[in-house]
Amino acid sequence: MTEDFYCDEVLSDKIQVRKVLETDNVLAYYHTKPFWPVHVVAIPKKHIPSLITLEESDNELLLELLRVIKKVATMVTEENGACRVITNLGDYQDSKHLHWHIVSGEPLKQLFNERLQ
């Protein structure tokens, strides 16, 4: 597998995901290994390595992606009272495909560690 989980696994249908919202160019789905109680990932269906590699020609796609993120963030906020919208860059970005996390709640790893104490 390359460094692009989204093209290699999700968009190629090698793994099934629970879709939250989908357009012709964007997919939002529940994370396959969530780090938060509510954890949705939004990705463009076109391969774009990261936010900082976007080209001028990607502007319409970026607007569509942001519209999807806004809709999902609104749904998550209405259901949970709050959410975070996060993207990672550089070494923080595990998969080299532009993606955004729409999350709510305390990190599950943190909750797990607190329970152990």
C-alpha positions, -999 to 999 in steps of 0.1 A, spaced: 0 0 0 12 35 -7 8 65 16 -27 71 3 -52 51 23 -82 70 7 -73 62 -29 -60 27 -22 -87 15 1 -118 37 4 -122 51 -31 -113 18 -47 -140 1 -27 -115 -24 -11 -131 -15 22 -167 -7 29 -175 26 47 -206 40 64 -213 71 42 -226 103 59 -228 124 28 -216 120 -8 -216 142 -39 -201 136 -73 -167 148 -61 -166 144 -23 -172 116 2 -178 120 39 -180 88 60 -175 75 95 -138 68 102 -129 31 101 -108 34 133 -123 64 152 -102 84 176 -133 104 189 -168 91 197 -181 109 166 -154 108 139 -163 116 102 -137 120 74 -144 141 44 -123 136 12 -122 147 -24 -126 118 -48 -98 133 -68 -63 127 -55 -49 158 -39 -19 152 -16 -27 180 9 -42 214 16 -10 231 7 -7 214 -27 -41 226 -40 -38 241 -74 -58 271 -87 -77 246 -109 -90 228 -77 -109 258 -64 -143 245 -74 -136 211 -58 -124 228 -27 -156 248 -24 -176 216 -29 -155 199 -2 -161 228 22 -198 227 15 -199 190 25 -177 197 56 -201 225 66 -232 202 63 -216 174 82 -203 198 109 -237 213 112 -253 178 117 -226 168 142 -230 201 162 -268 198 162 -266 162 175 -237 167 200 -235 204 208 -201 210 194 -175 197 169 -140 202 156 -129 204 120 -93 193 116 -69 187 88 -32 177 92 -2 186 72 34 174 68 45 147 92 11 150 111 -6 138 79 -6 99 79 -24 95 45 -11 118 18 -46 126 4 -63 158 14 -88 149 41 -107 166 70 -118 152 103 -152 163 117 -152 151 153 -170 155 186 -163 144 221 -131 136 240 -105 115 223 -112 78 229 -76 70 237 -77 97 264 -110 82 279 -95 47 278 -63 59 296 -84 77 323 -104 45 329 -72 26 335 -62 50 363 
